[in-house]
Amino acid sequence: MDTIAITNISIFDGSGADSYLGEVLVEGNKIKAIAKNGEYLETGDAKIIDGHGAFLMPGMTEGHTHFSWNDQPSLSAIQFMPPEEHILWCIRVAKRYLEMGWTSALGAATAKPRLDVVTRNVIEAGAFPGPRYLAGSQEITTPGGLGDNTLPHLPDTAMNFGAICNGPEDMRRIVRTFVKYGVDHLKINLSGEYIAGIPAEANPFSEEEIAMLASEAKIAGKRVAAHARSNESVKACIKHGFELIFHASFADEEALDMLEANKDKHFVVPGLGWLINTLYNASDYGITEEIATKMGYKRELEVASETLSKMHKRGIRVLPGGDYGFAWMPHGTNAKDLEYLVKYVGMTPKEALISATKYGAELMMRPNDLGQIKEGFLADIILVDGNPIENLALLQNPEKILMVMKDGEIYKNMRTVLPPRGVIRSVYGGNPLVEAGVRKVSPNDPMSSHTT
């Protein structure tokens, strides 16, 4: 890997501090040194990327990812794609996410048993570009529950969207099977979903089945993610230690108290994109606002907005990730979730960015080397044309994502890579920064607060 210095930039480091002018030196796959406000780096033989005032920030984490959702209007339609084409779809979508600045992602369930695992493996092997990825299982469901799309005359579950569980021992079998496949976490549908004809506040699983999942996941050292819209399902997640809570729309005050008391253990990824787009943007697919309102989505959005605002005020980690990959909310539009966190949850734009970067690293179980522009951290960084704190919509425009670097490797770049500064000085003579009296910072400078 090259040594690269990114200069003439505004740096948002993901720590919560205000952005500042500076430079960043990347050596191998790590951030070697940072210069702030009037300093410049001793870059040696590093190649130079001049940001021309662009905004440098940590790569983002998508917390509720379905690479295998193939922009279709229903779960059954998603599942119709044959497995050979389906894995190719996943790999193409993973590349799209990376190029949009999502350098990490957590799989929220896969349409076929091994799609997530294989996608993760080929990305890690360097065979195809994509975000750092944590692979999920299929959705574990009950007969007639969300994800059971078998028909009375076609009862074969071989091509079913979810893994259907009938009792605790069946749950044990399902968990062990997915562990065998190599998933990073299990996913269970603890509540219903209006579009599937099941009330969002329904709770289909027995206590014994949930307890078995918790026990088997613990034995295998796996985390559990839960589709948990209902109040009781959120409480079940906390009771059984399911770290990844998706939705949590109807959590009551008792559930919020429980979450706050355990806020260092849980992440809430509400999937606001699904609620908003199904309510307002699905009419071309037969779901008008009136129909979606009758289903219950308008009420859920109103309740969820209030609930999530309370969570945010209590310091509970709420992250972006919105069930993208349906026809009316296709892959690549995920950054809308950042604006939704501001509009519906009450975050500031800076807080929304922190939720996608610093909290995202925590979701990925890498808080000590991801999610911040910090010396010694992995070089997962993106360069944006404009200031997302002033306009989060910039992150929705692929032309505004000027550069994407993951693990020190550039996967997208719209800025010229220049030769080392020494070469430039030999051509033009002198160094304007030195002549102006600007202090340089060596990566090993004991006078700098930015040494490693």
Summary of the structure (lengths in Angstrom):
residues: 452
radius of gyration: 23.0
end to end distance: 19.6
largest distance: 81.5
contacts: 1658
relative contact order: 0.17
helix: 36%
strand: 23%
